[in-house]
């Protein structure tokens, strides 16, 4: 996904509806700073906000994620047009089969993700159906002690914990010479086509592990349990 294209598309939607960033933010239940980050390509809305944005302005979700409507191609000449028509007939017949199989993967539901750790505030969402789940964590804020230390390096990993087994789901970029708050400020985590279904989150717990190495080569580890605010149905 191209964050700049998505941001420009959101901005064009807002301006086309004569809305300020504050007015758009109020409609979507977010801050105007969040809208500003989207439009500047620094972040993208989480999945639940994307759905709300598409519903509010009657936009196809594919158009939003592609950063705009696809341009129509120029009219081909007659020979090429006949060839394309023949190919399309075959494609449509094949597409009917594919669509019938994909229908079971549509109708995503959305749940809010949060932290079970008092020292961290996490904002995110999970989009799921009966076969798979996509995870998007858009905001991680450290609210513990006043940790202003500049660490040699910081990195994070999203894990799935099942009894004594810990499986890596996704990893974050590693950054050097940075404070914990600055590292988390622009951090977001996206996991598409996560194989574990939403219903299994009650037994397979997600957790975010943050490892920070200080100038004395000592590793400080934060383990943040993550939960869905509502059970999946």
C-alpha positions in Angstrom: 0.0 0.0 0.0 1.2 3.5 -0.9 0.6 5.7 2.2 1.1 8.9 0.2 -1.5 7.9 -2.4 -4.0 6.9 0.3 -3.3 10.2 2.1 -3.9 12.3 -1.0 -7.1 10.4 -1.8 -8.4 11.0 1.7 -7.6 14.7 1.4 -9.4 14.9 -2.0 -12.5 13.2 -0.4 -12.4 15.8 2.5 -11.9 18.8 0.2 -14.6 17.5 -2.2 -17.1 17.4 0.7 -16.0 20.9 1.9 -14.8 19.5 5.3 -12.0 20.7 7.5 -9.6 18.2 9.1 -11.5 18.7 12.4 -14.9 18.2 10.8 -13.7 14.9 9.1 -12.1 13.8 12.4 -15.4 14.4 14.2 -17.3 12.3 11.7 -14.9 9.4 12.1 -14.4 9.7 15.9 -10.7 10.5 15.7 -8.5 13.5 16.4 -7.7 16.1 13.7 -4.0 15.2 14.2 -4.8 11.6 13.0 -6.4 13.0 9.9 -3.3 15.2 9.3 -1.0 12.2 9.6 -3.1 10.3 7.0 -3.1 13.2 4.5 0.7 13.6 4.9 1.4 10.0 4.3 2.8 9.4 7.8 0.1 6.9 8.8 -3.1 5.2 7.5 -6.4 4.7 9.2 -6.9 1.4 11.0 -9.3 -1.1 9.5 -12.3 0.0 11.5 -11.8 3.6 10.5 -11.3 2.6 6.8 -14.7 0.8 6.9 -16.4 3.8 8.5 -14.7 6.2 5.9 -15.9 4.1 3.0 -19.4 3.8 4.4 -19.6 7.5 5.1 -18.6 8.7 1.6 -19.7 5.7 -0.4 -16.2 4.6 -1.5 -15.1 1.2 -2.5 -12.5 -0.1 0.0 -10.2 -1.2 -2.9 -10.3 2.4 -4.3 -9.2 3.8 -0.9 -6.4 1.3 -0.4 -5.2 1.9 -4.0 -5.2 5.6 -3.5 -7.9 6.5 -6.0 -10.1 5.3 -8.8 -8.5 3.4 -11.6 -8.3 5.3 -14.9 -10.1 3.9 -17.9 -7.8 2.8 -20.8 -8.1 4.4 -24.2 -10.5 2.8 -26.6 -8.5 0.0 -28.5 -8.8 -0.5 -32.2 -11.3 -3.0 -33.6 -9.0 -6.0 -33.8 -7.6 -5.6 -30.3 -11.1 -5.0 -29.1 -12.3 -8.3 -30.5 -9.3 -10.1 -28.9 -10.0 -8.5 -25.6 -13.7 -9.4 -25.8 -12.8 -13.1 -26.4 -10.4 -13.1 -23.5 -13.0 -11.4 -21.2 -15.6 -14.1 -22.0 -13.1 -16.8 -20.9 -12.1 -14.7 -17.9 -15.7 -14.1 -16.8 -16.5 -17.8 -16.9 -13.4 -18.5 -14.8 -14.2 -15.6 -12.6 -17.6 -16.9 -11.7 -15.9 -20.0 -10.3 -13.3 -17.9 -8.4 -16.0 -15.5 -7.0 -18.1 -18.3 -5.8 -15.1 -19.6 -3.8 -14.1 -16.2 -2.6 -17.6 -15.3 -1.3 -16.9 -17.2 1.9 -13.9 -14.9 2.5 -15.9 -11.7 2.4 -18.1 -10.0 5.0 -15.4 -9.1 7.4 -16.3 -8.1 11.0 -14.2 -5.6 13.0 -13.0 -5.8 16.6 -11.0 -3.3 18.6 -7.5 -4.3 19.9 -6.1 -2.9 23.2 -3.4 -3.6 25.7 -3.8 -5.6 28.9 -0.6 -3.8 30.3 -1.1 -0.7 32.4 2.1 0.9 31.2 1.1 0.9 27.5 -1.9 2.2 25.6 -2.5 0.4 22.4 -5.0 1.3 19.7 -5.8 -1.1 16.8 -8.3 -3.4 15.2 -8.8 -6.9 13.8 -10.8 -7.6 10.6 -11.9 -11.2 10.5 -14.2 -13.7 8.9 -14.5 -17.5 9.5 -11.3 -18.3 7.7 -8.7 -15.6 8.6 -7.9 -12.4 10.4 -6.0 -9.2 9.5 -4.4 -7.2 12.3 -3.6 -3.5 12.3 -2.1 -1.8 15.4 -1.9 2.0 14.7 -0.9 3.5 18.0 1.4 2.3 20.8 2.0 4.8 23.7 4.3 4.3 26.7 2.6 5.7 29.8 4.8 4.2 32.5 7.7 5.9 34.3 9.6 8.8 32.8 11.9 6.8 30.5 13.8 9.5 28.6 16.9 7.3 28.0 18.3 7.2 24.5 18.8 3.5 23.7 21.4 2.1 21.4 18.7 0.1 19.6 15.1 -0.8 20.0 13.0 -3.4 18.1 9.7 -5.2 18.7 8.0 -8.5 17.7 4.4 -9.5 17.7 3.9 -13.1 19.1 1.2 -15.6 19.3 1.4 -17.6 22.6 -0.2 -21.0 22.9 0.5 -22.6 26.2 4.3 -22.9 26.3 4.8 -22.2 22.6 5.6 -18.7 21.3 5.3 -18.1 17.5 6.5 -14.9 15.8 3.7 -13.3 13.8 5.4 -10.0 12.7 8.4 -8.0 13.5 9.0 -4.2 13.6 11.8 -2.1 12.1 14.9 -1.9 14.3 16.0 1.7 15.1 19.2 3.0 16.8 20.0 5.9 19.1 16.4 6.6 20.0 14.1 7.0 23.0 11.3 4.5 23.7 8.6 7.2 23.2 10.1 8.4 19.9 10.4 4.8 18.7 6.7 4.1 19.4 5.5 7.5 18.1 5.3 6.5 14.4 5.2 2.7 14.9 2.4 0.7 13.3 2.0 -3.0 12.8 0.1 -4.6 9.9 -0.5 -8.3 9.5 -2.6 -9.4 6.5 -4.1 -12.8 6.0 -3.2 -13.9 9.5 -3.9 -17.7 9.5 -5.2 -17.8 13.1 -9.0 -17.1 13.1 -10.5 -14.6 15.5 -12.3 -17.2 17.5 -9.0 -18.7 18.6 -7.8 -15.5 20.2 -9.4 -16.7 23.5 -6.9 -19.5 23.7 -4.0 -18.2 21.5 -3.0 -14.9 23.1 -1.2 -12.2 21.2 1.6 -10.3 22.8 4.0 -7.5 21.7 7.5 -7.8 22.9 9.7 -4.7 22.9 13.5 -5.1 23.4 15.6 -2.0 24.1 19.4 -2.2 24.5 21.0 0.7 26.5 24.5 2.1 26.2 25.8 -0.4 28.7 24.6 -3.3 26.5 21.9 -4.2 28.9 18.6 -5.4 27.4 15.3 -4.1 28.8 12.3 -6.2 27.7 8.7 -5.2 27.8 6.1 -7.9 27.2 2.6 -6.5 26.4 -0.4 -8.8 26.4 -2.9 -7.8 23.7 -6.6 -8.6 23.7 -9.8 -8.0 21.7 -12.3 -5.9 23.5 -15.2 -8.1 22.3 -15.3 -11.8 21.8 -15.5 -12.9 18.1 -18.7 -14.6 17.1 
